[in-house]
Structures are given as structure tokens and as C-alpha cells.
Amino acid sequence: MAKMIGEVAIVEGQWKRDVWSHNLLEEIELIKQCLSEFPIVAIDTEFPGFLRWTPKGVSDEEFYECLQFNVNRLSILQLGLTLTNDNGKIGMTWEFNFRDFDKISNMEGVYSLDSFLKNKGFNFNTLRSYGIAPEEFGTQFSPILRSGRIHRWITFHGLYDIAYLMKFTNIRCMPTSMSIFAITAAHILGTVTDLKHMAWYSLLDGNLGLKKLAKLLQVNRTGTAHFAGSDSLLTASVYAKMKIIMKVEPNIHEGFLYGLPYPIQGYRRPVVIVDPSKLTDGRISID
């Protein structure tokens, strides 16, 4: 069985939609149609690795310098987006596959889990041949960002995820400081919530990874770990479970990204659609 959303057929039981260069436009349109019901987006990215590895115990500033160095020079492999809402209902997952991830001169210098990713099923030749050009994705996805229809982004230890997402918006180099990074991210994306921060705040082990946190909350994974679609779906599922079991209020954690001392909290107000027939004095007041 399949249902139609616009001109796109959704197969019953399908949890993930694979997006390549040839179907990018129709999948972006499908996301636009689904945001009304699912305005919260869980995000995960997969990228080639690191040109500069961050030692343990470094300061926040040193960590950001390494992030800046890596993100400025590397490109994304995959982007996973899972749509959800404040009621814990989870919609569809999209897994975007990109080319141009190896367009640097010394790819051999990347401290990467390259062989690990290949063992998990990554086919780099397929990505090169059929993947989405990052510039094209940015062009098509930017109107969604500007629309203000995404109320909140959900991440797990998501500083790199947010940085790579920002690169799609014509930001060629990461901001020069963490404070400017936070301001820029808030302006582009709105509000970000990080589950690792929520877990730390709730007196859980701050070193918990997503897999261990999911196991603790008895949340099962769909798909394969270290693929962006599966990881974003697991992030959305853990978020829903944390709200129920741990009585975690997301508003308390809005804007806090694990490892970033400055909040990423948007200033946009949601679009309010008012029925003119219900207005008594012809004015609309939004408090």
C-alpha cells in the first residue's frame, strides 16, 4: 500500500527516503509539505573524518579552532533529517547523499574511519557518481531555512552537525570565534537542542554516546549505525523518550549545544495563521 503526498508515493512501512541528485527536488518539496505536521527536525551528519584531531582535555577555544580547521576544508558525506513534533510523533526520515566530499589535495591526511565506513556499506564511488552537489542542496534547502517553519533542531553532540549544515548556506569559512558561530547559527537555523546536554543536565553520565543513551532508555535502532538517516531517526526517538520517561522539558534546554558555551536560540516567531472572520477589531496581536 502507498499513500500520496503531493505527487510522491509513500510506501507503507517505509521509514527512510534515500535522496540523490536525480530526486533532490521532489524530496525537498515533500519535506516542505510535511513540516506543517512535523516542525521539529532531528539531524545527523556523516563526514570523511578529521584533518586535525582534537586532543582530550583541550579548552573550548582550542576545540573550536580544530572544528574550524576541519569543517573549512572538508565536505559532508551524508545528511540525515528526521521530522518529528512536540507530541513525540515521528514522521519520515531523509538521507541525503553528497558528492565532492574528497575535493582536497591531501585526502590521505584525513584522520578518518574510512575503512570502518566502507565495512558499514558506504560506497564512495556511488556517492561520487550519483551524489548531490552541496551547492545545489544549499540552493534548494535554503528557502526552508528562511521560512521559519522549522521550530527546533535536535542533535546529539551536534557541534559538527550544525557546522556542516551551516556550510550549505554560502558560509565558506566558519566564523572566527565561538560566540560569532552561535550568533550566526541562531540567525540561520533558529533554536538548537542537544540531547547530550539534556542527558548531562539530567544527571546522567556526560560521556554517554547516542547508542548507550538509547539502550538506557530502551529505544531500538532502525537501520545501520553511522548512516546519517538511521542516526537522525535514533536521535528523534531518544528525544521523544527522554521527554516522557525523564520528564525533560525541552524549553529548559533550548539553545544549549554540548561543548559550546554560547546558546544557539532563534529569534524568529512562528508564523501564525489567523481566520479573519474571528477578528473583532481588525487587528492581530501576537504576544
MODAZI-V714577 format. One record per residue. N is the residue number from 0. RES is the residue in one letter. SS is DSSP state (A for helix, B for strand, O for the rest). Layout:
n=N res=RES ss=SS
n=N res=RES ss=SS
//
This chain:
n=0 res=M ss=O
n=1 res=A ss=B
n=2 res=K ss=B
n=3 res=M ss=B
n=4 res=I ss=B
n=5 res=G ss=O
n=6 res=E ss=O
n=7 res=V ss=B
n=8 res=A ss=B
n=9 res=I ss=B
n=10 res=V ss=B
n=11 res=E ss=O
n=12 res=G ss=O
n=13 res=Q ss=O
n=14 res=W ss=O
n=15 res=K ss=B
n=16 res=R ss=B
n=17 res=D ss=B
n=18 res=V ss=B
n=19 res=W ss=O
n=20 res=S ss=A
n=21 res=H ss=A
n=22 res=N ss=A
n=23 res=L ss=A
n=24 res=L ss=A
n=25 res=E ss=A
n=26 res=E ss=A
n=27 res=I ss=A
n=28 res=E ss=A
n=29 res=L ss=A
n=30 res=I ss=A
n=31 res=K ss=A
n=32 res=Q ss=A
n=33 res=C ss=A
n=34 res=L ss=O
n=35 res=S ss=O
n=36 res=E ss=O
n=37 res=F ss=O
n=38 res=P ss=O
n=39 res=I ss=B
n=40 res=V ss=B
n=41 res=A ss=B
n=42 res=I ss=B
n=43 res=D ss=B
n=44 res=T ss=B
n=45 res=E ss=B
n=46 res=F ss=B
n=47 res=P ss=O
n=48 res=G ss=O
n=49 res=F ss=B
n=50 res=L ss=O
n=51 res=R ss=O
n=52 res=W ss=O
n=53 res=T ss=O
n=54 res=P ss=O
n=55 res=K ss=O
n=56 res=G ss=O
n=57 res=V ss=O
n=58 res=S ss=O
n=59 res=D ss=A
n=60 res=E ss=A
n=61 res=E ss=A
n=62 res=F ss=A
n=63 res=Y ss=A
n=64 res=E ss=A
n=65 res=C ss=A
n=66 res=L ss=A
n=67 res=Q ss=A
n=68 res=F ss=A
n=69 res=N ss=A
n=70 res=V ss=A
n=71 res=N ss=A
n=72 res=R ss=A
n=73 res=L ss=O
n=74 res=S ss=O
n=75 res=I ss=B
n=76 res=L ss=B
n=77 res=Q ss=B
n=78 res=L ss=B
n=79 res=G ss=B
n=80 res=L ss=B
n=81 res=T ss=B
n=82 res=L ss=B
n=83 res=T ss=B
n=84 res=N ss=O
n=85 res=D ss=O
n=86 res=N ss=O
n=87 res=G ss=O
n=88 res=K ss=O
n=89 res=I ss=B
n=90 res=G ss=B
n=91 res=M ss=B
n=92 res=T ss=B
n=93 res=W ss=B
n=94 res=E ss=B
n=95 res=F ss=B
n=96 res=N ss=B
n=97 res=F ss=B
n=98 res=R ss=O
n=99 res=D ss=O
n=100 res=F ss=O
n=101 res=D ss=O
n=102 res=K ss=O
n=103 res=I ss=O
n=104 res=S ss=O
n=105 res=N ss=O
n=106 res=M ss=A
n=107 res=E ss=A
n=108 res=G ss=A
n=109 res=V ss=O
n=110 res=Y ss=B
n=111 res=S ss=O
n=112 res=L ss=O
n=113 res=D ss=A
n=114 res=S ss=A
n=115 res=F ss=A
n=116 res=L ss=A
n=117 res=K ss=A
n=118 res=N ss=A
n=119 res=K ss=O
n=120 res=G ss=O
n=121 res=F ss=O
n=122 res=N ss=O
n=123 res=F ss=A
n=124 res=N ss=A
n=125 res=T ss=A
n=126 res=L ss=A
n=127 res=R ss=A
n=128 res=S ss=A
n=129 res=Y ss=A
n=130 res=G ss=O
n=131 res=I ss=B
n=132 res=A ss=O
n=133 res=P ss=A
n=134 res=E ss=A
n=135 res=E ss=A
n=136 res=F ss=A
n=137 res=G ss=A
n=138 res=T ss=A
n=139 res=Q ss=A
n=140 res=F ss=A
n=141 res=S ss=A
n=142 res=P ss=A
n=143 res=I ss=A
n=144 res=L ss=A
n=145 res=R ss=A
n=146 res=S ss=A
n=147 res=G ss=O
n=148 res=R ss=O
n=149 res=I ss=O
n=150 res=H ss=O
n=151 res=R ss=B
n=152 res=W ss=B
n=153 res=I ss=B
n=154 res=T ss=B
n=155 res=F ss=O
n=156 res=H ss=O
n=157 res=G ss=O
n=158 res=L ss=A
n=159 res=Y ss=A
n=160 res=D ss=A
n=161 res=I ss=A
n=162 res=A ss=A
n=163 res=Y ss=A
n=164 res=L ss=A
n=165 res=M ss=A
n=166 res=K ss=A
n=167 res=F ss=O
n=168 res=T ss=O
n=169 res=N ss=O
n=170 res=I ss=O
n=171 res=R ss=O
n=172 res=C ss=O
n=173 res=M ss=O
n=174 res=P ss=O
n=175 res=T ss=O
n=176 res=S ss=O
n=177 res=M ss=A
n=178 res=S ss=A
n=179 res=I ss=A
n=180 res=F ss=A
n=181 res=A ss=A
n=182 res=I ss=A
n=183 res=T ss=A
n=184 res=A ss=A
n=185 res=A ss=A
n=186 res=H ss=A
n=187 res=I ss=A
n=188 res=L ss=A
n=189 res=G ss=O
n=190 res=T ss=O
n=191 res=V ss=B
n=192 res=T ss=B
n=193 res=D ss=B
n=194 res=L ss=A
n=195 res=K ss=A
n=196 res=H ss=A
n=197 res=M ss=A
n=198 res=A ss=A
n=199 res=W ss=A
n=200 res=Y ss=A
n=201 res=S ss=O
n=202 res=L ss=O
n=203 res=L ss=O
n=204 res=D ss=O
n=205 res=G ss=O
n=206 res=N ss=O
n=207 res=L ss=O
n=208 res=G ss=O
n=209 res=L ss=A
n=210 res=K ss=A
n=211 res=K ss=A
n=212 res=L ss=A
n=213 res=A ss=A
n=214 res=K ss=A
n=215 res=L ss=A
n=216 res=L ss=O
n=217 res=Q ss=O
n=218 res=V ss=O
n=219 res=N ss=O
n=220 res=R ss=O
n=221 res=T ss=O
n=222 res=G ss=O
n=223 res=T ss=O
n=224 res=A ss=O
n=225 res=H ss=O
n=226 res=F ss=O
n=227 res=A ss=A
n=228 res=G ss=A
n=229 res=S ss=A
n=230 res=D ss=A
n=231 res=S ss=A
n=232 res=L ss=A
n=233 res=L ss=A
n=234 res=T ss=A
n=235 res=A ss=A
n=236 res=S ss=A
n=237 res=V ss=A
n=238 res=Y ss=A
n=239 res=A ss=A
n=240 res=K ss=A
n=241 res=M ss=A
n=242 res=K ss=A
n=243 res=I ss=A
n=244 res=I ss=A
n=245 res=M ss=O
n=246 res=K ss=O
n=247 res=V ss=O
n=248 res=E ss=O
n=249 res=P ss=A
n=250 res=N ss=A
n=251 res=I ss=A
n=252 res=H ss=A
n=253 res=E ss=O
n=254 res=G ss=O
n=255 res=F ss=O
n=256 res=L ss=O
n=257 res=Y ss=O
n=258 res=G ss=O
n=259 res=L ss=O
n=260 res=P ss=O
n=261 res=Y ss=O
n=262 res=P ss=O
n=263 res=I ss=O
n=264 res=Q ss=O
n=265 res=G ss=O
n=266 res=Y ss=O
n=267 res=R ss=O
n=268 res=R ss=O
n=269 res=P ss=O
n=270 res=V ss=O
n=271 res=V ss=O
n=272 res=I ss=O
n=273 res=V ss=O
n=274 res=D ss=O
n=275 res=P ss=A
n=276 res=S ss=A
n=277 res=K ss=A
n=278 res=L ss=O
n=279 res=T ss=O
n=280 res=D ss=O
n=281 res=G ss=O
n=282 res=R ss=O
n=283 res=I ss=O
n=284 res=S ss=O
n=285 res=I ss=O
n=286 res=D ss=O
//
